[in-house]
């Protein structure tokens, strides 16, 4: 019998889909699957033919965080963001979209926050469920969550560990789209293809500038934006403007 793959990777054109495949434990990550997830992210990062990635979970759950049954027996469990080999340590240079079905809790919410965009099923649930077990968030959540939704809402979620519905997550900006149950992956892959179809240099430089502004003054951030945009100005902007002048992109089309 072939051993089940804990992390599956599928590609369609320039889009990579990474699937956590441990539905029997709501896609909780043991050390092996955590390492495999990190490898999948690095492989996507290194593959110039792949432009956008989607990460999701199998069997109707996104990810329940660390596999606590394994954590209970190990003292050397890697901090996912703090450890150099952790899956959420190094930010990617290309877009990553979370397709959230079911629970994205504890480290699973950390995985969702590692992504640029989060699309959730209507019945998705978010939360710091590890609060009750005394397990800290070592996956970047304490850093990324307040940057995404603000300090007050982040502390509410962090201190209480309460469940947050997809609609509440949408209202606080934790997710950007809520879709009917069972369609998050398809919606994320469709969006990934749209992003992959754009001229890449300008899109990636704008994305880089959004992240790089953290900790900078306005003047420093705007200067970085100017520098980051230079390659796109040289290689894409004039050709794109010429396409517009020739009539593309009018009458409601957006490509």
DOTORDREN-111609 format. One record per residue: residue number from 0; y, z, x of N, C-alpha, C in turn. Coordinates in steps of 0.001 Angstrom, whole numbers, plus 500000, padded with zeros to 6 digits. Example, Ala and Ser with C-alpha at 12.3 -4.5 7.8 and 13.67 -1.06 7.14 Angstrom:
2
- seq, nyy, nzz, nxx, cayy, cazz, caxx, cyy, czz, cxx
- 0, 494310, 507800, 513190, 495500, 507800, 512300, 496700, 507800, 513200 .
- 1, 497750, 507080, 512850, 498940, 507140, 513670, 500030, 507870, 512900 .
//
This chain:
255
- seq, nyy, nzz, nxx, cayy, cazz, caxx, cyy, czz, cxx
- 0, 498807, 500000, 500847, 500000, 500000, 500000, 501246, 500000, 500884 .
- 1, 502194, 499136, 500569, 503427, 499063, 501337, 504306, 500267, 501028 .
- 2, 504837, 500893, 502078, 505710, 502049, 501884, 507013, 501609, 501233 .
- 3, 507472, 502387, 500270, 508704, 502056, 499561, 509894, 502110, 500507 .
- 4, 510775, 501141, 500395, 512001, 501138, 501184, 512998, 502109, 500566 .
- 5, 513447, 503079, 501342, 514405, 504048, 500826, 515800, 503449, 500676 .
- 6, 516115, 502472, 501502, 517374, 501733, 501392, 517029, 500249, 501355 .
- 7, 517443, 499573, 500290, 517214, 498136, 500174, 518531, 497397, 500397 .
- 8, 518437, 496226, 500991, 519617, 495398, 501243, 519369, 494015, 500662 .
- 9, 520305, 493554, 499844, 520232, 492221, 499264, 521544, 491500, 499557 .
- 10, 521463, 490209, 499774, 522675, 489429, 500011, 522707, 488229, 499076 .
- 11, 523913, 487881, 498676, 524148, 486672, 497889, 525443, 486066, 498389 .
- 12, 525331, 484973, 499130, 526517, 484399, 499742, 527143, 485409, 500686 .
- 13, 528454, 485652, 500567, 529139, 486574, 501477, 529126, 488034, 501020 .
- 14, 528323, 488343, 499994, 528297, 489699, 499432, 526972, 490382, 499759 .
- 15, 527061, 491567, 500340, 525901, 492414, 500616, 525835, 493517, 499571 .
- 16, 524657, 493750, 499014, 524452, 494887, 498122, 523456, 495843, 498771 .
- 17, 523880, 497090, 498928, 523064, 498136, 499546, 522626, 499092, 498440 .
- 18, 521319, 499294, 498308, 520770, 500063, 497195, 520019, 501275, 497727 .
- 19, 520445, 502460, 497325, 519688, 503675, 497639, 518505, 503722, 496681 .
- 20, 517303, 503794, 497229, 516103, 503596, 496419, 515207, 504837, 496435 .
- 21, 515763, 505944, 495937, 514984, 507173, 495761, 515236, 507711, 494344 .
- 22, 514952, 506910, 493324, 515307, 507315, 491957, 514604, 508578, 491493 .
- 23, 513463, 508904, 492105, 512728, 510102, 491694, 513496, 511385, 492001 .
- 24, 514496, 511315, 492898, 515348, 512474, 493210, 516819, 512112, 493002 .
- 25, 517066, 511236, 492023, 518422, 510764, 491720, 519121, 510230, 492966 .
- 26, 518328, 509591, 493820, 518833, 508946, 495031, 519509, 509914, 495994 .
- 27, 519023, 511151, 496004, 519454, 512094, 497033, 519023, 511563, 498399 .
- 28, 519826, 511859, 499406, 519583, 511332, 500746, 518913, 512379, 501625 .
- 29, 517689, 512081, 502063, 517100, 512885, 503126, 517592, 512315, 504454 .
- 30, 517165, 512914, 505566, 517695, 512470, 506848, 517344, 511012, 507139 .
- 31, 516128, 510610, 506783, 515721, 509233, 507042, 516574, 508243, 506258 .
- 32, 516756, 508500, 504965, 517546, 507562, 504165, 519016, 507594, 504562 .
- 33, 519509, 508758, 505000, 520878, 508834, 505508, 521044, 507952, 506740 .
- 34, 520078, 508022, 507650, 520128, 507185, 508855, 520044, 505702, 508491 .
- 35, 519177, 505377, 507536, 519031, 503981, 507117, 520297, 503470, 506437 .
- 36, 520962, 504338, 505683, 522214, 503946, 505049, 523275, 503660, 506106 .
- 37, 523345, 504514, 507124, 524289, 504280, 508218, 523996, 502952, 508908 .
- 38, 522723, 502664, 509123, 522342, 501394, 509751, 522739, 500206, 508874 .
- 39, 522589, 500357, 507559, 522955, 499270, 506643, 524453, 498992, 506695 .
- 40, 525260, 500051, 506740, 526703, 499862, 506847, 527065, 499170, 508157 .
- 41, 526428, 499581, 509247, 526739, 498985, 510552, 526301, 497526, 510609 .
- 42, 525167, 497214, 509981, 524704, 495828, 509958, 525675, 494950, 509176 .
- 43, 526154, 495454, 508041, 527155, 494715, 507271, 528422, 494519, 508095 .
- 44, 528863, 495566, 508755, 530083, 495499, 509563, 529966, 494443, 510656 .
- 45, 528784, 494320, 511243, 528590, 493420, 512387, 528329, 491974, 511978 .
- 46, 528035, 491729, 510717, 527652, 490392, 510257, 528894, 489641, 509775 .
- 47, 529347, 488683, 510561, 530566, 487948, 510223, 530413, 487083, 508979 .
- 48, 529181, 486799, 508568, 528981, 485987, 507366, 529148, 486801, 506086 .
- 49, 529157, 488134, 506217, 529271, 489017, 505056, 530686, 489584, 504975 .
- 50, 531320, 489415, 503816, 532730, 489770, 503680, 532979, 491042, 502880 .
- 51, 532153, 491305, 501882, 532331, 492467, 501008, 530959, 493055, 500726 .
- 52, 530890, 494391, 500639, 529625, 495045, 500315, 529770, 495880, 499053 .
- 53, 528664, 495991, 498342, 528537, 496864, 497176, 527464, 497887, 497506 .
- 54, 527708, 499154, 497178, 526673, 500170, 497340, 526385, 500778, 495977 .
- 55, 525103, 500950, 495676, 524700, 501470, 494374, 523382, 502213, 494528 .
- 56, 522891, 502758, 493427, 521626, 503470, 493442, 520647, 502848, 492465 .
- 57, 519368, 503039, 492727, 518325, 502500, 491858, 518016, 503479, 490727 .
- 58, 517531, 502936, 489616, 516980, 503770, 488562, 517967, 504547, 487726 .
- 59, 519216, 504090, 487648, 520170, 504727, 486748, 520914, 505916, 487307 .
- 60, 520832, 506151, 488609, 521624, 507198, 489260, 522274, 506600, 490498 .
- 61, 523464, 507086, 490831, 524146, 506602, 492033, 523612, 507350, 493250 .
- 62, 523961, 508621, 493374, 523472, 509437, 494485, 523777, 510896, 494191 .
- 63, 522778, 511756, 494383, 522938, 513188, 494129, 523265, 513965, 495393 .
- 64, 523665, 513261, 496451, 524035, 513944, 497687, 522843, 514183, 498581 .
- 65, 522897, 515260, 499339, 521809, 515584, 500260, 520572, 516034, 499489 .
- 66, 519424, 515711, 500029, 518161, 516190, 499469, 518024, 517668, 499847 .
- 67, 518330, 518552, 498907, 518390, 519981, 499219, 517025, 520561, 499570 .
- 68, 515954, 519936, 499097, 514627, 520425, 499480, 514412, 520241, 500976 .
- 69, 514902, 519126, 501518, 514806, 518934, 502958, 515821, 519809, 503684 .
- 70, 517035, 519876, 503138, 518071, 520693, 503766, 517610, 522137, 503932 .
- 71, 516846, 522634, 502965, 516382, 524022, 503012, 515446, 524287, 504181 .
- 72, 514863, 523243, 504753, 513895, 523427, 505839, 514436, 523017, 507193 .
- 73, 515682, 522528, 507244, 516236, 522007, 508491, 517505, 522770, 508866 .
- 74, 517708, 522964, 510153, 518950, 523580, 510617, 519823, 522566, 511354 .
- 75, 519303, 521358, 511565, 520031, 520353, 512338, 520451, 519167, 511479 .
- 76, 520625, 519400, 510176, 521010, 518311, 509275, 522388, 517789, 509671 .
- 77, 522498, 516485, 509852, 523745, 515904, 510330, 524841, 515991, 509268 .
- 78, 526034, 516351, 509715, 527199, 516228, 508841, 527512, 514742, 508719 .
- 79, 527477, 514226, 507507, 527530, 512777, 507328, 528816, 512158, 507844 .
- 80, 529944, 512830, 507656, 531205, 512274, 508144, 531542, 512795, 509532 .
- 81, 531196, 514050, 509805, 531579, 514649, 511074, 530725, 514215, 512245 .
- 82, 529473, 513876, 511989, 528570, 513478, 513071, 528798, 512007, 513411 .
- 83, 528884, 511655, 514692, 529136, 510254, 515066, 528121, 509274, 514497 .
- 84, 526898, 509740, 514206, 525877, 508858, 513654, 525774, 508960, 512136 .
- 85, 526638, 509754, 511517, 526593, 509905, 510067, 527037, 508636, 509358 .
- 86, 526550, 508399, 508148, 526863, 507143, 507453, 528317, 506997, 507043 .
- 87, 529054, 508123, 506893, 530439, 508038, 506438, 531430, 508345, 507553 .
- 88, 530965, 508333, 508803, 531827, 508740, 509918, 532882, 507682, 510223 .
- 89, 532439, 506465, 510506, 533363, 505411, 510928, 533775, 504563, 509733 .
- 90, 535069, 504418, 509476, 535490, 503546, 508372, 535149, 502095, 508673 .
- 91, 534815, 501365, 507635, 534497, 499952, 507791, 535780, 499131, 507845 .
- 92, 535688, 497965, 508452, 536852, 497077, 508527, 536865, 496065, 507390 .
- 93, 535834, 496110, 506534, 535726, 495182, 505409, 535540, 495973, 504119 .
- 94, 535885, 495390, 502969, 535845, 496137, 501708, 534436, 496570, 501299 .
- 95, 534385, 497758, 500711, 533148, 498342, 500202, 533417, 498842, 498791 .
- 96, 532561, 498462, 497850, 532739, 498808, 496441, 531568, 499669, 495988 .
- 97, 531857, 500781, 495316, 530815, 501628, 494741, 530558, 501205, 493303 .
- 98, 529293, 500947, 492983, 528874, 500674, 491612, 528131, 501910, 491127 .
- 99, 528805, 502737, 490338, 528298, 504067, 490000, 527649, 504059, 488621 .
- 100, 526353, 504288, 488605, 525621, 504554, 487373, 525109, 505983, 487438 .
- 101, 525187, 506709, 486338, 524658, 508065, 486329, 525476, 509000, 487199 .
- 102, 524785, 509852, 487957, 525445, 510915, 488710, 525875, 510463, 490104 .
- 103, 527141, 510731, 490427, 527674, 510621, 491788, 528218, 511995, 492117 .
- 104, 527358, 512858, 492621, 527716, 514266, 492756, 527431, 514750, 494173 .
- 105, 528150, 515837, 494549, 528035, 516390, 495901, 528260, 515255, 496906 .
- 106, 527340, 515082, 497853, 527507, 514017, 498829, 527514, 512631, 498219 .
- 107, 526977, 512491, 497004, 527052, 511209, 496313, 528479, 510854, 495949 .
- 108, 529288, 511873, 495636, 530697, 511603, 495403, 531385, 511282, 496724 .
- 109, 530916, 511926, 497811, 531435, 511576, 499125, 531187, 510120, 499457 .
- 110, 530012, 509610, 499079, 529706, 508198, 499287, 530643, 507319, 498466 .
- 111, 530867, 507686, 497214, 531780, 506904, 496375, 533184, 506883, 496964 .
- 112, 533625, 508024, 497507, 534962, 508105, 498096, 535069, 507327, 499398 .
- 113, 533958, 507101, 500061, 533944, 506297, 501285, 534278, 504838, 500978 .
- 114, 534100, 504459, 499720, 534324, 503075, 499308, 535800, 502838, 498984 .
- 115, 536199, 501577, 499031, 537573, 501199, 498695, 537819, 501250, 497194 .
- 116, 536840, 500802, 496425, 536965, 500684, 494972, 535730, 501302, 494343 .
- 117, 535926, 502007, 493226, 534814, 502627, 492512, 534795, 502106, 491073 .
- 118, 533680, 501504, 490690, 533460, 501036, 489324, 532355, 501896, 488724 .
- 119, 532595, 502452, 487537, 531655, 503406, 486957, 531170, 502958, 485591 .
- 120, 529888, 503216, 485325, 529369, 503097, 483972, 530049, 504123, 483066 .
- 121, 530048, 503848, 481778, 530713, 504740, 480829, 530123, 506149, 480835 .
- 122, 528834, 506285, 481171, 528201, 507608, 481157, 528095, 508229, 482549 .
- 123, 528771, 507662, 483536, 528721, 508208, 484892, 529340, 509606, 484935 .
- 124, 528867, 510404, 485889, 529344, 511779, 486057, 529636, 512013, 487532 .
- 125, 530779, 512649, 487798, 531181, 512995, 489152, 531322, 514512, 489258 .
- 126, 531158, 515048, 490463, 531362, 516483, 490615, 530863, 517014, 491946 .
- 127, 531376, 518178, 492305, 530955, 518876, 493528, 529847, 519852, 493122 .
- 128, 528711, 519325, 492720, 527651, 520153, 492156, 527019, 521087, 493190 .
- 129, 527233, 520804, 494470, 526673, 521680, 495507, 527432, 522999, 495607 .
- 130, 528535, 523144, 494850, 529318, 524379, 494905, 528452, 525593, 494596 .
- 131, 527553, 525446, 493631, 526746, 526593, 493188, 525716, 527026, 494230 .
- 132, 525411, 526147, 495202, 524358, 526449, 496179, 524918, 526865, 497541 .
- 133, 526225, 526919, 497668, 526800, 527307, 498951, 526712, 526234, 500010 .
- 134, 526547, 524981, 499586, 526474, 523863, 500532, 527865, 523247, 500656 .
- 135, 528443, 523201, 501856, 529800, 522670, 502015, 529816, 521146, 501958 .
- 136, 530986, 520604, 501745, 531172, 519157, 501731, 531468, 518690, 503152 .
- 137, 530464, 518147, 503817, 530638, 517684, 505198, 530551, 516167, 505271 .
- 138, 530974, 515521, 504179, 530841, 514070, 504074, 532187, 513365, 503960 .
- 139, 533277, 514079, 504247, 534609, 513496, 504151, 535303, 513737, 502827 .
- 140, 534618, 514380, 501869, 535206, 514560, 500541, 536470, 515405, 500572 .
- 141, 536494, 516472, 501381, 537680, 517333, 501403, 538896, 516599, 501952 .
- 142, 538675, 515524, 502681, 539772, 514710, 503218, 540129, 513583, 502255 .
- 143, 539118, 512866, 501781, 539374, 511653, 500998, 539739, 511943, 499546 .
- 144, 539147, 512973, 498944, 539401, 513223, 497522, 540876, 513488, 497237 .
- 145, 541562, 514398, 497969, 542989, 514600, 497672, 543842, 513374, 497975 .
- 146, 543413, 512537, 498902, 544169, 511311, 499174, 544054, 510332, 498017 .
- 147, 542933, 510370, 497313, 542712, 509439, 496205, 543337, 509946, 494912 .
- 148, 543139, 511239, 494582, 543573, 511725, 493262, 544681, 512765, 493324 .
- 149, 545081, 513200, 494524, 546121, 514212, 494641, 545539, 515599, 494856 .
- 150, 546360, 516486, 495404, 545893, 517807, 495816, 545427, 518667, 494639 .
- 151, 546222, 518728, 493570, 545878, 519598, 492449, 544551, 519242, 491798 .
- 152, 544371, 517997, 491349, 543085, 517622, 490757, 541919, 517762, 491734 .
- 153, 542174, 517487, 493020, 541102, 517617, 494010, 540648, 519066, 494129 .
- 154, 541594, 519993, 494149, 541228, 521406, 494236, 540519, 521868, 492966 .
- 155, 540931, 521351, 491822, 540239, 521672, 490570, 538766, 521292, 490681 .
- 156, 538494, 520071, 491128, 537107, 519633, 491269, 536387, 520412, 492366 .
- 157, 537071, 520640, 493479, 536436, 521254, 494640, 536073, 522713, 494385 .
- 158, 536965, 523450, 493746, 536745, 524883, 493576, 535816, 525211, 492415 .
- 159, 535845, 524390, 491372, 535037, 524698, 490188, 533667, 524041, 490210 .
- 160, 533541, 522905, 490887, 532277, 522175, 490867, 531927, 521601, 489510 .
- 161, 532905, 521499, 488621, 532626, 521078, 487242, 532335, 519583, 487161 .
- 162, 531592, 519165, 486137, 531348, 517734, 485951, 532593, 517021, 485436 .
- 163, 532810, 515828, 485924, 533938, 514992, 485507, 533371, 513691, 484950 .
- 164, 533718, 513386, 483720, 533208, 512177, 483068, 533865, 510928, 483642 .
- 165, 533291, 509786, 483319, 533860, 508523, 483784, 535276, 508331, 483258 .
- 166, 535511, 508691, 482004, 536845, 508503, 481430, 537866, 509420, 482095 .
- 167, 537484, 510672, 482369, 538413, 511550, 483073, 538635, 511050, 484494 .
- 168, 537568, 510574, 485130, 537698, 510025, 486481, 538652, 508839, 486490 .
- 169, 538606, 508024, 485438, 539522, 506891, 485327, 540960, 507375, 485170 .
- 170, 541152, 508409, 484359, 542508, 508899, 484101, 543136, 509516, 485342 .
- 171, 542323, 510078, 486234, 542868, 510696, 487447, 542874, 509752, 488646 .
- 172, 542374, 508527, 488465, 542382, 507555, 489548, 541194, 507639, 490483 .
- 173, 540207, 508462, 490139, 539006, 508554, 490967, 538202, 507265, 490894 .
- 174, 538162, 506649, 489712, 537594, 505308, 489570, 538691, 504397, 489042 .
- 175, 538532, 503109, 489265, 539545, 502157, 488813, 539100, 501346, 487608 .
- 176, 537789, 501341, 487338, 537283, 500594, 486193, 536084, 501330, 485608 .
- 177, 536003, 501355, 484284, 534833, 501870, 483581, 534255, 500721, 482765 .
- 178, 532955, 500512, 482902, 532289, 499380, 482253, 531123, 499903, 481420 .
- 179, 530603, 499099, 480505, 529469, 499558, 479690, 528274, 499957, 480555 .
- 180, 527501, 500902, 480044, 526330, 501379, 480778, 525421, 500221, 481179 .
- 181, 524932, 500298, 482399, 524010, 499292, 482899, 524660, 498064, 483495 .
- 182, 526006, 498038, 483562, 526691, 496833, 484050, 527520, 497071, 485302 .
- 183, 527488, 498279, 485863, 528360, 498581, 487005, 528039, 497699, 488206 .
- 184, 526758, 497522, 488492, 526412, 496704, 489654, 526883, 495265, 489467 .
- 185, 526624, 494687, 488308, 527043, 493305, 488063, 528559, 493175, 488155 .
- 186, 529282, 494152, 487600, 530745, 494109, 487657, 531237, 494226, 489093 .
- 187, 530594, 495101, 489871, 530994, 495276, 491268, 530704, 494026, 492087 .
- 188, 529562, 493413, 491855, 529217, 492204, 492614, 530123, 491035, 492229 .
- 189, 530496, 490956, 490962, 531439, 489910, 490547, 532790, 490116, 491224 .
- 190, 533254, 491359, 491249, 534521, 491656, 491913, 534424, 491390, 493413 .
- 191, 533300, 491756, 494014, 533106, 491517, 495444, 533201, 490030, 495765 .
- 192, 532621, 489200, 494913, 532681, 487756, 495140, 534116, 487253, 495030 .
- 193, 534874, 487788, 494068, 536276, 487388, 493929, 537062, 487730, 495195 .
- 194, 536838, 488936, 495719, 537546, 489352, 496935, 537111, 488498, 498122 .
- 195, 535819, 488182, 498181, 535298, 487373, 499285, 535855, 485958, 499269 .
- 196, 536271, 485481, 498101, 536792, 484119, 497981, 538232, 483987, 498475 .
- 197, 538938, 485103, 498611, 540324, 485041, 499063, 540403, 484698, 500553 .
- 198, 541531, 484150, 501018, 541763, 484067, 502463, 541645, 485468, 503062 .
- 199, 540824, 485610, 504085, 540418, 486944, 504527, 541415, 487639, 505448 .
- 200, 542127, 486906, 506270, 542973, 487563, 507269, 544069, 488381, 506591 .
- 201, 544760, 487789, 505624, 545839, 488500, 504938, 545300, 489673, 504134 .
- 202, 544192, 489455, 503439, 543618, 490538, 502632, 543216, 491716, 503511 .
- 203, 542570, 491432, 504641, 542106, 492507, 505518, 543272, 493213, 506216 .
- 204, 544311, 492474, 506574, 545453, 493124, 507227, 546199, 494020, 506241 .
- 205, 546312, 493593, 504986, 546948, 494444, 503975, 546117, 495706, 503734 .
- 206, 544806, 495545, 503671, 543917, 496705, 503508, 544078, 497668, 504682 .
- 207, 544105, 497127, 505889, 544257, 497973, 507071, 545570, 498743, 507028 .
- 208, 546629, 498089, 506584, 547935, 498737, 506528, 547956, 499878, 505516 .
- 209, 547276, 499692, 504379, 547208, 500756, 503370, 546596, 502021, 503967 .
- 210, 545500, 501866, 504712, 544847, 503032, 505304, 545630, 503588, 506492 .
- 211, 546241, 502718, 507280, 546898, 503155, 508512, 548169, 503949, 508258 .
- 212, 548734, 503874, 507052, 549992, 504571, 506788, 549835, 506088, 506748 .
- 213, 548593, 506575, 506608, 548382, 508018, 506527, 548957, 508709, 507767 .
- 214, 549847, 509667, 507556, 550420, 510428, 508655, 551604, 509771, 509336 .
- 215, 551980, 508576, 508908, 553109, 507879, 509516, 554371, 508069, 508681 .
- 216, 555521, 507998, 509329, 556777, 507935, 508591, 556874, 506567, 507926 .
- 217, 557811, 506434, 506985, 557990, 505133, 506337, 558284, 504050, 507370 .
- 218, 559162, 504361, 508312, 559533, 503363, 509317, 558328, 502965, 510164 .
- 219, 557521, 503950, 510561, 556333, 503653, 511364, 555326, 502832, 510570 .
- 220, 555134, 503200, 509305, 554157, 502498, 508476, 554584, 501055, 508216 .
- 221, 555871, 500857, 507957, 556358, 499501, 507691, 556297, 498652, 508958 .
- 222, 556552, 499274, 510106, 556420, 498544, 511372, 554973, 498118, 511585 .
- 223, 554027, 499016, 511281, 552610, 498656, 511409, 552263, 497518, 510461 .
- 224, 552767, 497595, 509230, 552514, 496530, 508255, 552980, 495181, 508796 .
- 225, 554163, 495165, 509408, 554703, 493924, 509959, 553792, 493372, 511056 .
- 226, 553339, 494252, 511947, 552470, 493812, 513038, 551122, 493325, 512508 .
- 227, 550568, 494059, 511534, 549256, 493696, 510995, 549298, 492358, 510270 .
- 228, 550454, 492021, 509701, 550578, 490787, 508924, 550766, 489551, 509795 .
- 229, 551019, 489742, 511075, 551418, 488613, 511920, 550343, 487530, 511999 .
- 230, 549080, 487927, 512168, 548021, 486920, 512293, 547906, 486089, 511022 .
- 231, 548003, 486748, 509861, 547923, 486009, 508600, 549094, 485045, 508452 .
- 232, 550274, 485468, 508894, 551433, 484570, 508828, 551189, 483316, 509657 .
- 233, 550553, 483509, 510810, 550320, 482390, 511711, 549192, 481475, 511229 .
- 234, 548154, 482065, 510606, 546937, 481298, 510346, 546691, 480963, 508879 .
- 235, 547293, 481707, 507937, 546958, 481493, 506527, 548154, 481223, 505628 .
- 236, 549283, 481860, 505907, 550380, 481870, 504935, 550946, 480480, 504669 .
- 237, 551166, 479696, 505725, 551767, 478382, 505523, 550842, 477471, 504726 .
- 238, 549545, 477513, 505059, 548583, 476684, 504326, 548500, 477119, 502868 .
- 239, 548540, 478430, 502626, 548498, 478917, 501253, 549730, 478520, 500470 .
- 240, 550891, 478606, 501110, 552127, 478199, 500445, 552102, 476708, 500117 .
- 241, 551511, 475913, 501011, 551408, 474474, 500760, 550504, 474189, 499564 .
- 242, 549416, 474951, 499432, 548534, 474783, 498273, 549278, 475092, 496985 .
- 243, 550098, 476159, 497017, 550892, 476501, 495842, 551877, 475377, 495518 .
- 244, 552532, 474862, 496551, 553508, 473794, 496339, 552863, 472546, 495753 .
- 245, 551570, 472362, 496055, 550842, 471204, 495530, 550300, 471435, 494125 .
- 246, 550545, 472625, 493566, 550185, 472858, 492171, 549040, 473806, 491926 .
- 247, 548399, 474340, 492977, 547300, 475279, 492764, 547819, 476621, 492265 .
- 248, 546967, 477334, 491516, 547274, 478699, 491116, 548213, 478831, 489946 .
- 249, 548529, 477739, 489293, 549441, 477808, 488159, 548667, 477823, 486843 .
- 250, 549387, 478095, 485773, 548805, 478092, 484425, 547691, 479125, 484288 .
- 251, 547861, 480276, 484953, 546942, 481393, 484741, 545730, 481431, 485635 .
- 252, 545536, 480439, 486496, 544388, 480501, 487397, 544712, 481421, 488557 .
- 253, 543681, 482114, 489063, 543906, 483113, 490116, 542775, 483015, 491114 .
- 254, 542989, 482236, 492168, 541993, 482082, 493222, 542691, 482042, 494563 .
//
